[in-house]
């Protein structure tokens, strides 16, 4: 999985590298800590003074928590979220229709059969453009701002409390990032749901967006923002906090050697496994709000009360859940695998791992 410096240089834009950074030696123990925990040291672009950390990259270096670092994380988020959500468009299409019209779409298999009969094989990817663009924008904000807020809250807490309450920092950082990410996603999500659940409404984003605005106004694109926050914020909090915790436990209890001694292929495999397990939890936590988002974006003038009355309280938690567990588990695992693969490609370590004690970390960082 590891790429040579020359091949990475040929694939990546030069703006991702800072020319004046100091690098750790490849064997430096501080390198593992800097990537696996919120670093207490200050760095360019995130506030504070002191010498910045940096990571070995092709020819030049990416400083941790520098603008180039956040640019790399943002680019990795675009690749991980946009591509994976587009790939599971058929599953998402069946799920949305099961949520909106369960009398017609009674099961996963019958749902695929009905769509194939009525719309043909091409119909399975209806809505892929708003899906790709919307979740690319969301991924950029989700991963980029998560790295920023994780560092920001760690600096506020200080080294000792950042280590002691690291799970709270993961939760706060991911929630803050998702609030911003959903503002970017919401208009695309509204059009996507309408295109997927109302045959004949529009072919895709280019004609669906203006038609939606003419029908419900520009503010109508944000009609589902509150239930979207209700779905995505718990989902993302679970996605990041459980992933960080699961990966740390895997390295601590299931891998016989420290993370720094594992191959990049092994580390990426652990990222995918941790992401898949986290995705199952994410699907369960966020599923009621997902049903609300689908209902509100499909029915003009509908309210949350209308959705609860129509679907039922039990239905909010169970309708379409098995398919969503499969979809979100696979999706989340693939997202973490792609995100960390991108980080490896630009010379950064993978996300997560065993976090040393604060005193140990400070001594390593100053060595």
N, C-alpha and C positions, 0 to 999 in steps of 0.2 A: 504493500500500500504506500510505503514511503516513496517519495519522488526525489530525484537528484536535484541539486540546486539549479543546474542549468535548465532542466525541464520545467521546474516550477517557475523560473524567471520568464520562460517563453510563454507561459500560460496566464500570468497575472499582471495586472496593470501596476505601473511603477508608483502610483500615488499611495499604495498600501504600505510602503516602506519609508521609514524615517531615516535620513542619512546620518544623523548625529548620535544614534543610540548606542549605548554600551550593551554588549551581549554577555550572557552567561556562557561558560563552557558547557558543552553538551552533557557532561556528567555532573554538573552542579546540582546539589540537592535542593537549592532554592528554586530551581526551575520547576520542579514538580509541585512545590507548595504554591508558587505564584499562580499557577493555573487551576489548582484544585480547591482554593479557598479564597475568600475575600481578603485581599492583601492589605495590611495596615499602612504600608508605605505609600506616600503620595506620589502622583505621577502627572505628567502633562495632560491637560485637557480635563482632569477630574478634580482639580483644586489641590492646594497644599504645596509644600516645598519638599526639598530633599531630592536625592538622586533617584531617578526613575528606574523601575525594572524594565528589562527588555528580553526578548526571546530571539534566538538565532533564526534567521530567515535568509533566503537566497541573496547573497551579496550584501544586502543591507538589512536592517533590523526593524521589527515592529516593537515599539515600546508598549508594555502593558498599560492600559488605561489612557493611552494617547489618542488623539483624533484618528490616527491610522488604525489603531486597534479596534475602535468602535466602528470604523468603516468596514473593516474585515468582518466583524461580527454581523453587521447589517447585511452585507453581501451574502454571508452564509445563511442568514435567516431568510432572505429572498429565495435562494435556491432550495432550501429545505421545505419551506411551507408552500410556495407556489407550485412547484413540480409535484409534490406528493398529493396535494388536494386535487390537482387536475387529474392525476392518475386514477384516483378513486371516484371520479365523477359518476360512473355508472352506479356504484353503491350508494352514493349520496342522492342520486336521482330516485332510486327505488325507495330509499329511506324517507325522503321528503314526501313522496306520494303515499306511502304507507301511513305517514302521520296525518296527511290532509284528507285522504279518502280510504280509510281502513276497510270499508265495506267492499270496495273494488279490489284493493291491493291487500289481500288477506295474509300473504306470507312472502318471504324473500323470493322463493322459486316462482310462485305465481306472478309476483310483481315483475320479475324479469320477463316472464312469458308474455304478459299483457303488453308491456312496452315493446317487445320485439314484434308482436303481431300488429300493433297499432302504428308504430313509428319506424320499424326496421332497425337494423343494427346501428345506423348512424344516430338514431335517437338516443342511444345510451350516453352520448357525449354532449347532449343538449345543455347549454349553459357553461361550457368549459372555458370560454373566454372571460366572463366575469369571475369565474372561480379562480383562474390563473392570476388575473390582475389583482383581484381583491385579496387573495391570501398571500400574494407576493408582497403587497403593501403591508399587510398585517404582520407577516414574518419579519420584514425589515424592522418594524417598530418593536415587535415582541422581543426579538433576540438582542437587537442593538440597545434598546432602553433597559432590558433586564441586566445586561452587563454593566451599564452605567449606574442604575439604581442600586445594584448589589454593592458596588464599590462606594457609592455615595452614602448609603446607610451604614456600611461597615466603618467608614471614616467617622461618622457621627457617633457610633457606638464605641469606637476605640478597639484596639487589638484584643483585649481580654473579653469584653462583652460580645464582640463580633464572633469570636470563637464559641463562647458559651451559648449564645442565642443565634447560631448560624441558621437554624431552620426558620426562625422568625424573619431573618433578613432575606432568605430565599422567598418566603411568602410575600413580604412587603415589596420586594423588588419586582417580583413577577406580577403582582396585582397592579402596581403603578405603571408598569410597561403595558399591560393589557388594556388599561383605560385609554391610553393613547392609540394603541393598535386597533381597537375596535372602531374608533372614529374614522380611521382610514378604511376599514373593511365594510362598514355598515351599508353604504350606497351600493356597492357591488353585490353584497349578500341579498339586499332587497330585490334587485333585478334578477339575480340568479334564481331565487325561489320562485318568482313570478314566471320566469321563462320555463322552469322545470315542471311546474305544477299546473300551468294553464296552457294546454296545447293551443297553438294559434295566436297566442299573445304576441310573441316575437320570435325571431330566429336566434337572437343572441343579444350581446351588449349594444352593438351599434344602433339597432332599431329599438331594442327594449328600453334603454335608458331614456331617450327622448319621449317615448310613449308613456313610460311610467311617470315622468315629470309632468307631462300634459294632463295626465289623469289625476294625480294626487299632489302635484306641486313639488318644488325642490325639497321642502321640509319633509315630505312624505318618504323620502329616501332614508330619513332617520327615525321613522315611526317605530322601528324595532330596536332602537339603540339600547333602551333600558333592559328588555329581555336578552338582548345580545350581550350586554355587560353581565347580566345574571347567568348566562350560559358560559361565556368565555373567561370571566375573571376567576370563578372557582376552578374551571378547567385548567387554566394556565397556572394558577397557584399550585394545584395538585401536580400538574405536568412538571414544573421545575423543582418544587420542593421534594416530591417523591423521587424524581429522577436523581437528584443530587444525593439523597439519602440512600437509595437503592444501590447506586454505583459505589458509594463509599463502603456499604456493607459487603458488596461483592469483592472489592479489593481487600477488605479487611479479613473476610472469613472464607471466601471461595477461591481466591487466587494465591498460590503458594509463594509468590515473590512480590516485592513492592511494585507499584505502578510504574515507577521510573525504569524498571528492568523488563517490563512487558513490551512485546513488539507492538508496533502501531496497528497491525491487523488484529491482535488480541484486544487492544484498547477500543478499537472501533466496534468489535463484536460485543464487548461489554456495554458500550454506548447504545447499541441497538437493543440488546436484551433489557437493559434498564429502562429504555424508552418504551418498549412494548409493555412491560409490566406497569409502568406509570400510566400508559394510555388506557389500560383497562379501568384503573381507578378514575381517570379523567372522564371517561364515558359515563360511568355511573353517577358521578357527582353532578355533571352538567346536563344530564339528559332531560329533566323536566323543562328547563329553560330552552333547550333545543326544540322541543315540541311547541313551545310558545312562539319562538321566532318563526318557525315554519307556518304556523296558523295565522299569525298577525300579518306576515308579508304576503299571504295568499288571499286573505279576505279583506276587501276594502272597508274601512271604517270599523273594523273589529277591535275589541278591547281585550285586556287580559281576563276580565270576568267572563266575557263571551267564550274565550278559549277554555277556561276551567269548566264552564257549564257544558260545553260541547264535548270536550275530550274526557272530562272526569278527572278527579284527583289521582286515582290509581293509574289511569291512562297516561297522565303526564310522566309518570315514572317508568312505565312498562312498554308503551306503544313504540315499536321499532327499536327497542333496547338491544336485543341480541345482535342485530345487524350493525348497530352503532358500536358495540363493543369490538366486533371483528374489525370494523372500519377504523375506529380511533386507535385501537391497539397497534394495528399495522402502520397506520399513519404516523403515530407518535414515535414508534421505533424507527421508522424510516427517516423521520425528520431529525432525530438526534444523530442517527448514523450519517446523514448527509451533512449536517451542520458541523459535526466533529471531523468528518473527512475533509471538508473545506478548510477547517482550522489547521489540520495537519498539512494540507497542501500549501498553505501560506507560511508554514513554519511555526505555528502555535500548537501548544499541547491540547489534548482532548479535555473535555469538561468533566469536572468532578474527580473524586478520588479521596483517599484517606487524608484527613486534615490533621496536621500535627498540633501540639499544644502551643499557645502563644509564645511562651518563653523560648521554646525550641525553634519556632518559626523565626523569631527576631534574631536569634543567634545565627541561624542559617543565612538569613538575608544579609547580615552584616559581614559574613565570612568572605 
